Amino acid sequence: MYKIIVILVLLLILYYMVRRAIRDWSDPGNSTKYLAKDTMVQDPICKVYVTAGSAITTTIENQTYYFCSHDCAKTFQENPPA
C-alpha cells in the first residue's frame, strides 16, 4: 500500500515539474513572474532595493518593473523607458 502512495506522490511531483517546464519553454521572456517574494529588485526611479513580494509592480510591453512606492510607479508610467 505504501508503495502505491509513494508512486502517486512522485507522479504528482513530476507532473508539476513538467507543467512548469512547459510554461517556461512556451514563454521564456517572462521569467520574472517566478521571482521569489524575498528576491531583492531595484526600483528604476529612485534606485532603492525592495523585495519582490512587497514591491509595487507595473508591466509595460511584457516587461515587469518593480517600485518601492506608488509615486515612483506613477513617475515611471508618465515617462516610460524608450
Backbone as CSV, one residue per row, in Angstrom:
resi,resn,N_x,N_y,N_z,CA_x,CA_y,CA_z,C_x,C_y,C_z
1,MET,0.821,-1.202,0.000,0.000,0.000,0.000,0.863,1.265,0.000
2,TYR,1.943,1.258,0.801,2.829,2.420,0.877,3.533,2.682,-0.453
3,LYS,3.833,1.615,-1.162,4.498,1.778,-2.457,3.603,2.554,-3.428
4,ILE,2.324,2.280,-3.397,1.382,2.964,-4.291,1.311,4.447,-3.931
5,ILE,1.275,4.763,-2.648,1.213,6.160,-2.209,2.485,6.902,-2.619
6,VAL,3.631,6.265,-2.425,4.900,6.887,-2.804,4.951,7.122,-4.306
7,ILE,4.508,6.168,-5.072,4.498,6.315,-6.533,3.559,7.439,-6.955
8,LEU,2.390,7.538,-6.336,1.452,8.613,-6.670,2.018,9.984,-6.323
9,VAL,2.685,10.095,-5.192,3.305,11.370,-4.805,4.401,11.739,-5.791
10,LEU,5.218,10.790,-6.181,6.282,11.057,-7.150,5.708,11.458,-8.514
11,LEU,4.637,10.820,-8.914,3.998,11.194,-10.179,3.413,12.599,-10.111
12,LEU,2.861,12.967,-8.976,2.332,14.313,-8.799,3.446,15.350,-8.874
13,ILE,4.556,15.086,-8.233,5.708,15.996,-8.291,6.218,16.104,-9.726
14,LEU,6.319,14.996,-10.409,6.759,15.003,-11.806,5.810,15.816,-12.680
15,TYR,4.510,15.677,-12.441,3.518,16.434,-13.202,3.744,17.943,-13.056
16,TYR,3.912,18.416,-11.810,4.114,19.845,-11.589,5.436,20.341,-12.175
17,MET,6.464,19.517,-12.136,7.744,19.911,-12.730,7.640,20.026,-14.246
18,VAL,6.962,19.081,-14.867,6.796,19.117,-16.321,5.911,20.291,-16.718
19,ARG,4.858,20.545,-15.951,3.968,21.665,-16.256,4.709,22.990,-16.194
20,ARG,5.539,23.175,-15.189,6.303,24.415,-15.087,7.343,24.525,-16.206
21,ALA,7.982,23.412,-16.549,8.957,23.430,-17.637,8.300,23.806,-18.955
22,ILE,7.101,23.313,-19.186,6.382,23.651,-20.420,6.023,25.134,-20.433
23,ARG,5.596,25.667,-19.293,5.291,27.103,-19.226,6.533,27.944,-19.508
24,ASP,7.656,27.575,-18.909,8.894,28.319,-19.135,9.329,28.211,-20.588
25,TRP,9.177,27.054,-21.178,9.580,26.860,-22.559,8.685,27.635,-23.516
26,SER,7.387,27.685,-23.233,6.466,28.358,-24.144,6.523,29.873,-24.018
27,ASP,6.991,30.402,-22.881,7.067,31.845,-22.670,8.375,32.198,-21.966
28,PRO,9.522,32.049,-22.656,10.811,32.249,-21.994,11.090,33.694,-21.592
29,GLY,10.471,34.659,-22.219,10.751,36.058,-21.911,10.086,36.556,-20.655
30,ASN,9.251,35.759,-20.055,8.510,36.209,-18.880,8.970,35.466,-17.635
31,SER,10.273,35.378,-17.414,10.799,34.643,-16.274,10.652,35.409,-14.972
32,THR,10.323,36.696,-15.026,10.204,37.477,-13.795,8.989,37.098,-12.984
33,LYS,8.018,36.450,-13.581,6.831,36.093,-12.812,7.123,34.991,-11.810
34,TYR,8.302,34.370,-11.871,8.666,33.323,-10.928,9.643,33.816,-9.872
35,LEU,9.773,35.132,-9.718,10.653,35.644,-8.680,10.109,35.267,-7.312
36,ALA,11.014,34.870,-6.434,10.604,34.578,-5.063,10.235,35.885,-4.374
37,LYS,9.354,35.802,-3.396,8.892,37.006,-2.719,10.015,37.728,-1.982
38,ASP,11.058,37.005,-1.596,12.148,37.646,-0.866,13.319,38.053,-1.762
39,THR,13.148,37.959,-3.077,14.181,38.391,-4.018,14.246,39.912,-4.039
40,MET,15.450,40.452,-3.948,15.626,41.897,-3.957,15.655,42.400,-5.405
41,VAL,14.843,43.414,-5.681,14.791,44.039,-7.004,15.000,45.539,-6.835
42,GLN,15.526,46.179,-7.869,15.836,47.605,-7.774,14.756,48.448,-8.452
43,ASP,14.325,49.461,-7.758,13.379,50.438,-8.281,14.106,51.260,-9.346
44,PRO,13.595,51.329,-10.591,14.298,52.063,-11.650,14.267,53.582,-11.479
45,ILE,13.409,54.106,-10.622,13.311,55.549,-10.439,14.261,56.033,-9.352
46,CYS,14.099,55.524,-8.137,14.918,56.034,-7.023,16.071,55.105,-6.663
47,LYS,16.223,54.004,-7.383,17.336,53.056,-7.233,17.381,52.366,-5.872
48,VAL,16.256,52.308,-5.167,16.169,51.632,-3.877,15.869,50.157,-4.135
49,TYR,16.449,49.279,-3.321,16.164,47.857,-3.429,14.999,47.501,-2.515
50,VAL,14.036,46.752,-3.061,12.875,46.283,-2.304,12.686,44.798,-2.600
51,THR,11.955,44.122,-1.744,11.659,42.719,-2.019,10.548,42.632,-3.059
52,ALA,10.619,41.626,-3.899,9.633,41.473,-4.972,8.230,41.264,-4.397
53,GLY,8.134,40.675,-3.224,6.834,40.436,-2.623,6.142,41.691,-2.133
54,SER,6.909,42.704,-1.734,6.307,43.925,-1.214,6.335,45.078,-2.216
55,ALA,6.906,44.856,-3.379,7.048,45.920,-4.370,5.739,46.171,-5.116
56,ILE,5.598,47.396,-5.601,4.505,47.771,-6.496,4.976,47.397,-7.905
57,THR,4.157,46.678,-8.669,4.590,46.230,-9.992,3.797,46.914,-11.096
58,THR,4.471,47.109,-12.206,3.863,47.627,-13.421,4.435,46.840,-14.584
59,THR,3.578,46.405,-15.494,4.030,45.667,-16.666,3.825,46.531,-17.905
60,ILE,4.918,46.751,-18.627,4.882,47.526,-19.863,5.562,46.692,-20.935
61,GLU,4.837,46.405,-22.017,5.337,45.613,-23.143,5.950,44.299,-22.667
62,ASN,5.213,43.551,-21.853,5.614,42.244,-21.320,6.859,42.287,-20.441
63,GLN,7.238,43.453,-19.960,8.361,43.598,-19.023,7.795,44.089,-17.696
64,THR,8.102,43.388,-16.621,7.605,43.768,-15.303,8.638,44.637,-14.605
65,TYR,8.182,45.760,-14.080,9.031,46.681,-13.328,8.551,46.727,-11.888
66,TYR,9.494,46.862,-10.952,9.185,46.856,-9.533,9.529,48.217,-8.930
67,PHE,8.634,48.712,-8.049,8.809,50.038,-7.459,8.634,49.978,-5.952
68,CYS,9.263,50.933,-5.272,9.162,50.993,-3.816,7.875,51.668,-3.367
69,SER,7.271,52.500,-4.227,6.058,53.217,-3.839,5.191,53.495,-5.069
70,HIS,3.966,53.923,-4.792,3.059,54.278,-5.888,3.539,55.545,-6.604
71,ASP,4.206,56.438,-5.873,4.728,57.657,-6.504,5.781,57.332,-7.553
72,CYS,6.681,56.403,-7.225,7.709,56.012,-8.203,7.073,55.331,-9.414
73,ALA,6.059,54.501,-9.174,5.375,53.828,-10.285,4.674,54.839,-11.181
74,LYS,4.059,55.845,-10.572,3.364,56.877,-11.348,4.361,57.690,-12.173
75,THR,5.487,58.052,-11.565,6.528,58.797,-12.285,7.040,57.990,-13.470
76,PHE,7.237,56.687,-13.264,7.729,55.812,-14.324,6.714,55.691,-15.454
77,GLN,5.433,55.571,-15.118,4.399,55.443,-16.135,4.238,56.720,-16.948
78,GLU,4.488,57.865,-16.343,4.403,59.122,-17.077,5.560,59.304,-18.042
79,ASN,6.705,58.682,-17.738,7.885,58.795,-18.575,8.517,57.407,-18.717
80,PRO,7.870,56.483,-19.490,8.383,55.109,-19.609,9.697,55.070,-20.390
81,PRO,10.427,53.941,-20.259,11.698,53.811,-20.991,11.476,53.782,-22.487
82,ALA,12.467,54.212,-23.220,12.357,54.276,-24.684,12.457,52.926,-25.315
